[in-house]
């Protein structure tokens, strides 16, 4: 057998090995596994997966809107970097921290003195790297809420998402379900202080006292009821299909310049291994970009495996869960989702 024939045979064997690791009917196989995960896990689950090389997709509850929590920050970053690409902003320019920017949640910026100056580049790193809510508020302020919502609609499609707001507005909207007039009076510092109380009756009591209202004036009797009413309004929510479409446009270079795309990839931890949520179920040797989101009884993890090379071999995974303990239960659920995707949809064929 001539050398070229032997080489061709080896290539065919290699291709066959890859094909056997990636069944053509992977959406059906994934459907069975995701249904089992949802059935045996607390709360409800939504999952969207798309292989960009073939165009094959999987959708499980992905056509309904899910609360996005901090995965909204990817859209904030895109809105910011589009302004950089347009020459209207520069990442090295500085922004001053204002008292109205401060809000509880992840990240250390809230504890900086009012008047502290940060470059937009630093704020971008803080917002994406440690999911800093105050840094996100600052960037939303410089981009503008209207512009943020325009960018999100253009990237995800009209009718697929609710209004995107600052993280301060999220807190006010939740406490407004307890007492709307009292919530309007809360200062940012009070919002931070209220968050120091544990979720449950203590959080309601802390909010009521800060709002200076009597217990009889409460419109919702529990923090669960307040959050449920807030989530029902639809702000900061989107379908997973729309979020996945946005990620596809991002990796294909349709939203940002090549330089800004690389900058966003770096902020989304491209090339940095991890073992949190979806990542714990992914193969350890693949590159990915990702962003998590967490709020009371809501959690999300959005990722693109192999986003490089214009997404030629990328797999998009967008997942959210509702009505589960966001701290103690979400991690295991998303790890199982990541493992199921790895075994069925990824070209690398699992761990």
N, C-alpha and C positions, 0 to 999 in steps of 0.2 A: 504494500500500500504506500503510495507516495506521501511525502511529508505533509503536503497541503491537505490531503484527504484525512490524515490522522488529526490534523489541527481542526479541520471542519467538524470531524466527529466529536472532538472534545468540546467544541463550542456548542454543538447540539445537545450533548450530555449536560453541559452547564445550564443551558436554557431550560432543559427538561427538569433539572433539579430545582430551579427557581420557580417554574410553573407548578411543580408538585407542592412547593411550600406556599403557593398562593393560588387557591382554588378559584376557578372562574366564577363559581357561584358563592363567592365570599359573602355577599349581602345576606343570603339566606342563612348561611352558617352563623353570621354575626347576629342576625335577628333572633335566633334561638338562644344565643348566649345572653344577649341584652335582656330579653324577656325573662330569663331565669334570674338575672341579677336584680331586675326591677321587682320581680315577684318575691324574692327572698331578702330584700333590703328595705329599710325604713323609708317612708316617703315615696315620692314619685321621681322618675328619671326621664331625661330627654337626651338623645344622642344623634349627632349628624356626622357622617364620615364621607369623604370623597377622595378618590384617587385621581390625581390630575393627569396621569399618563393615559388612563383609559377613559376617564370621565364617569366611571361607575360610582354611584352614590348609595348611601344607606341613610334612612331617615326613620327615627323612632320618637314620636312626639315632637319632632323638630319643626313642625309647621305651626306650632302654637308659641305664644310669647313666654319667655322665661325672664325672670329678674336677673340682670347681668352683674350686679354688684361691681366690683373693681375691674372686671373685664372691659367696662366702659373706658378705662384709661388708655386702651389701645387706640380708640377713636379720638381721644384727646390728643394723643401723640401724633396721630396722622394729621389732625387739623393744624397742630402747631407746625409740623414739618412741611406741610403744604405752604404755609405762610413763609417759612424759611426759603423754600424753593422759589417762591414768587418774589423774593427779595424784600418782603415787608417786615420780616423779623430776622434777627441773627442769634444763633445759639449762644454767642459770647456776651450778648447784652444782658444787663442786670435788671432784676425786678425786686421791689421792696416788699417785704412781708408786712401785711396790714392786719390789724386785729380782726377784721371781718373775714380773713382767710382761714383763721384757725378753726379746726374741727377735730373731734376725737377720731380714733382709729389708728391704723398702722402708720409708722414713720415718726421720726424725731423732729420734723420741722415745726410742729405745733409748739414745742417747748423752747423754740428760739425767741429772742426778744423782738417785739414789734419794731420794725425799722431795719431788721437784718436784711442784707441784700444777697441775692443768689443769682447766678447766671441761669439762663433758661436751660442750658445744657445740664447743669447740676440738678435743677428741678426735674428735668426729664428722667435723669438717672434715678432720682429718689422716688418719683412716681411709679416707674416701671420696676425698678430693682427691689424696693422694699414696700411698694404699694402705698406710698405716703399720701394720705388724703389731703393734708394741707398743701403739699406741693401740687397736687392735682387741682385744688381750688385756685391756686395762683395761676396755673397755666390756663385754666378755663377763663379766668378773668382777663388774661392778655389776649386770648383768642376770641373770646366773646361767646356767650351761650347760643346766640342765633347762628353764628358761623359754625359752631360745633354741630348743631342740629342739621344744618345744611349739608355739611360734610358727611355726616352719618347717613342721611337720607340718600345722598348721591352714591355712597359706597354700598349701601345695603338694600335700597329700594323703598319707594314710598309705600306706606301702609304696613311695613314689616316691624316697625319699632315705635315705642312711645317717646315722649319728650325726655331728652337728656338734661340733667340739672347738675348743679354743684352738689358736693357732699354735705354742705351745710343745709341746703334745701331738703335733702333727704331726711335729715334729722328733724327739721322743723315740720315737715309733712307728717312724719310719724307721730310727733308729739301733738300736732294739731288734731289728730284723731282722738287724743285724750281731751284736749280743750283748745279749740282753734284760736280764740282770742289770746289766751295765755301763751300759746306757742309763738305768736307774733312778737311778744315782748321779750323773749329769751335772747340774751346776748350770746356771742360765740363762746365766751368764757363759761357761761352757764351750761352751754351744751357740752363742753368738755367735762365740766364737773358732774353733770348728770350721768355721763358715761362711766363714772367711777363706781356707780351702784350696780350690783349684780342684776342680771336680767331676771324678771319676775316681779313680785309685788314691790321689792325694794326700788326697782327702776321706776315704777309708776309713782311711788311715794316721792322719790327724788325729783321727778319731773313736776309733780303737782306742787311741791313746796317751792321749786324754782319759779314756777309760773304764778305762784301766790293765789291759788284757787282752792276752794274747799273740795272735799271728796265728793260731795253731792253734785258738784259741777262737772264731774268727769263724764265724757261722752262715750268712752270705752272703759270697761272695767278691768281689763288686763292688758299687759304689754303684747300678748299674743293677738288679742283682738285688734289692737292698734296697728300692729304690723300687717295683719291680714287685710285690713281695710286699705292700708297704704299700698300693698302689693296689688290689690284689686284695681287701683286707679291706673296702673299700666305704665307709670313713669319709669324710665331707666330699664326698660325691658325690650326684648326683641326676639324674633324667631331664631332658632339655631341655624336654619337654612340660610337666613339673611346674614347672620354673623359669619357663617362659613363662606358665603359668597364674597364677603368683604375680605376675608383672609386670602381667598383665591386671587382676588384682584391685587392684594398687597404683594404676594410672592411672585406674581406674574409681572410686577413692575408697572402696574396700571394706576397706582395711586400716588406714588412718590418718585422723585428722581433716583437714580442708582445710588448716589451718595446718601440720601436721606433714608432709602430703603435699608442700606447697610447699617445706618445709625439706629434705626428702629430695631433691626434684628439684634444688634448688640444689647440694646435695652431689654429686649425680650429673651436674653440669656442664650443666644445662639452659641452652640459649641460648649456650653457649660452643663455637665451632667447633673442630674438631680434624681431624687427618689420620692417626690411629694405628689400625691394624688395620681393623675394619669401617668406621670413619669415612672412611678414605681412599677407599673405594668408594661412599660415600653422596653424594647431592647436597649441595652446599656451602651451600645456602640453607635447608635444613630444620632445625628444632629437634629435639633428641633428648636423652634421658638415657641414660647407659651406665655400665658397669663392666667392667673387664678383670680377668683372673686369670692368673697365671703361676706354674708350679712346674716342677721338672725334668721335661722331656719331656712336659709338659702345658700347655695354654693354652686360655683361653676369652675370649669377648667377648659380653656381653649388652647389648642396647639396645632402646629404644623410640623410634621416629621419630614426631614429632608427638604427644607424650603429653598435651598440654594439652587443655582443654575436656572433661575426663572421658574422654579417650581416644576421642572420637567419630570421629576420623580416624587413629587410631594404627595403626602397624604394629610388631609385636613381632618381634625377631630374637634368638634364643638359639643360640649356636654354641660348640662346643668341638672341640679336636683333641688327638690322642694320638700318642705315638711319633714326634715330630719335634723338631727343635732349637727349644726355646721362645724362644730369643733371636734366632736368625738366619733361621729359616724361617717362624715363625708369622705374622709381620706380613704377608708377601706372600700367604699362604693366606687370611687373613681379609679382606684388601683385595679379593681376587678374589670372595670370598663377598659382601661388601658391594656390589660392582659388579653381581653377578648379581641380588641382591635388588632393587637400584635399577632395573634394566632390566626386571624382570618383575613385582614385587609392589607397589612403592611407587606411590601415587596420583599422585605428582609426575612419574613417568615418566622417571626417570634424571637424569644430570648435565646 
